Amino acid sequence: MLLALDTETTGVPLWSYPDPTSRAQLRAWPRLVSVAWQVVTKNGKISPEECIAKPEGYVIPDSASKIHGITQKRAMSVGKPMEKILDTLLAVIKSDTSGTVVIAAYNCEFDYGVLVAECTRMGHALGDYLQKVEWQCIMRLVKQVGNHKKHLNLKSAVQIYAPNYYNSGFHTASGDVTAMVTLMLALAKVVKNGQR
């Protein structure tokens, strides 16, 4: 199973990157605001699933809301309990029948850390699964395939490798997952055609 995943949060880690399994370093991680994932197929036609977290015990700063559009009020109104979101994602991973789970994220260290930190806070079993599966960083892949001198943000990478793709939802978890899957399919064609 190839699972594309993205998170939106209350901010950024206090440093790059705290240990998300260490209770002593959990305060350095931002809190989860939303997470989206999509099982990637050859044609990429499965829509992503997105969950907004109910911010119980933390506040979504206005500065973060301006980026992803999820306010404290909205999250309290439509958000799901964190445990339910982690349960759902665990069920998706456990549903794999291929024997191999690979999670692709644009900046995988960030998304991995945010999710594992939430699991550590709750003592949730998903944390163990996230530590055992393979993670692929699409941001690093873009740099490698394109021989770029620096890492590109997702929007810039999509503009280069999938210029006909339009997405008004950058910086939303589901919008970023959709853009990332489009980018992954475009990168696969570049590599297949030897256009590196």
C-alpha positions in Angstrom: 0.0 0.0 0.0 1.2 3.5 -0.9 -0.4 6.0 1.3 0.0 9.8 0.6 -0.4 11.8 3.7 -0.3 15.4 4.9 -0.9 17.2 8.2 -1.8 20.8 9.1 -0.8 22.0 12.5 -0.8 24.8 15.1 2.7 25.8 14.0 6.2 24.3 13.5 8.5 22.4 15.9 10.7 24.4 18.2 13.7 22.9 16.5 14.4 20.4 13.7 13.4 17.8 14.7 12.6 16.9 18.3 12.2 13.2 19.2 8.4 12.6 18.9 8.6 9.5 21.1 10.2 11.3 24.0 7.7 12.7 26.5 10.3 15.3 27.5 10.3 16.7 24.0 6.5 16.6 23.2 6.0 20.3 24.0 8.4 21.1 21.1 6.0 19.6 18.6 3.0 21.5 17.2 -0.4 20.0 17.6 -2.4 18.3 14.9 -5.2 20.4 13.3 -6.0 18.2 10.3 -4.7 15.2 8.5 -5.5 13.8 5.1 -4.5 10.7 3.4 -5.1 8.9 0.1 -4.3 5.4 -1.0 -2.4 5.9 -4.2 -3.3 3.8 -7.2 -1.8 3.7 -10.7 -4.2 6.3 -12.0 -4.4 8.3 -8.7 -8.2 8.6 -8.9 -9.2 7.8 -5.3 -10.2 11.0 -3.4 -8.4 11.8 -0.2 -10.0 11.5 3.2 -9.5 14.4 5.6 -10.1 14.7 9.3 -10.1 17.9 11.4 -9.1 17.4 15.0 -11.1 18.8 17.8 -8.5 20.9 19.7 -9.0 19.6 23.2 -6.5 21.2 25.5 -4.8 23.4 23.0 -5.5 26.5 20.8 -5.1 27.0 17.1 -3.3 30.3 16.8 -4.6 32.8 14.3 -1.2 32.7 12.5 -1.8 29.0 11.7 -5.4 29.5 10.8 -4.3 32.1 8.2 -2.3 29.4 6.5 -4.6 26.4 6.5 -8.0 28.1 7.0 -9.1 26.1 10.1 -10.0 28.3 13.0 -10.4 27.3 16.6 -14.2 27.8 16.3 -14.5 25.6 13.2 -12.3 22.9 14.7 -14.4 22.8 17.9 -17.5 22.7 15.8 -16.7 20.0 13.2 -13.5 18.4 14.6 -13.3 14.8 15.7 -11.7 13.6 18.9 -7.9 12.9 18.3 -8.3 9.3 19.4 -10.9 8.6 16.7 -8.7 10.2 14.0 -5.7 8.0 15.0 -8.0 4.9 15.2 -9.2 5.6 11.6 -5.7 6.1 10.2 -4.5 2.9 12.0 -7.4 1.0 10.5 -6.4 2.2 7.0 -2.8 1.0 7.6 -4.0 -2.3 9.0 -6.2 -2.9 6.0 -3.2 -3.3 3.8 -3.1 -6.7 2.1 0.1 -6.2 0.1 2.4 -6.9 3.1 4.2 -3.5 2.6 3.1 -0.1 3.7 4.9 3.0 2.4 3.8 6.4 3.6 4.7 9.3 1.3 4.7 12.8 2.6 6.1 16.0 1.2 8.2 16.8 4.2 8.0 13.4 5.9 10.1 14.2 9.0 7.5 16.9 9.9 4.3 14.8 9.2 5.9 11.7 10.9 6.8 13.8 13.9 3.5 15.4 14.3 1.6 12.1 14.1 4.0 10.2 16.3 4.0 13.0 18.9 0.1 12.8 19.1 0.3 9.1 19.5 2.9 9.4 22.3 0.7 11.9 24.1 -2.2 9.5 24.0 -0.3 6.2 24.2 -1.9 5.2 20.9 -0.9 2.0 19.0 -0.7 3.9 15.7 2.7 5.3 16.9 4.3 1.9 16.8 2.9 1.3 13.3 4.2 4.7 12.0 7.7 3.8 13.3 7.7 0.5 11.5 6.5 1.4 8.1 8.6 2.9 5.4 8.4 6.7 4.9 9.3 8.4 1.6 10.0 12.1 1.4 8.6 13.5 -1.8 10.4 16.8 -1.2 13.8 15.0 -1.3 12.7 13.0 -4.3 11.9 16.2 -6.2 15.3 17.6 -5.4 17.0 14.4 -6.5 15.0 13.9 -9.7 15.3 17.5 -10.8 18.9 17.9 -9.5 17.7 21.1 -7.8 20.2 22.9 -5.5 17.6 23.3 -2.7 14.3 21.8 -1.6 11.3 23.2 -3.4 8.0 23.8 -1.7 5.1 21.7 -2.9 3.5 24.4 -5.0 6.7 25.2 -6.8 7.4 21.5 -7.5 3.9 21.0 -8.9 4.3 24.1 -11.1 7.5 22.5 -12.6 6.5 18.9 -13.0 2.7 19.1 -13.4 2.2 22.6 -14.9 -1.3 21.9 -16.1 -2.5 21.0 -12.6 -4.6 23.6 -10.8 -5.1 23.5 -7.0 -6.7 26.3 -5.1 -6.3 24.3 -1.9 -2.6 24.4 -1.2 -2.0 24.4 2.6 -5.0 22.3 3.3 -4.3 18.7 4.2 -6.5 17.3 1.4 -5.4 19.9 -1.1 -1.8 19.1 -0.4 -2.4 15.3 -0.6 -4.1 15.7 -4.0 -1.3 17.9 -5.3 1.4 15.5 -4.0 -0.2 12.5 -5.7 -0.4 14.5 -8.9 3.3 15.4 -8.4 4.3 11.8 -7.6 2.6 10.5 -10.8 4.4 13.3 -12.8 7.8 12.4 -11.3 7.2 8.7 -12.1 6.7 9.7 -15.8 9.9 11.8 -15.7 11.9 8.9 -14.3 10.3 6.4 -16.6 11.1 8.5 -19.7 14.6 9.2 -18.6 14.1 12.9 -18.5 16.1 13.4 -15.3 
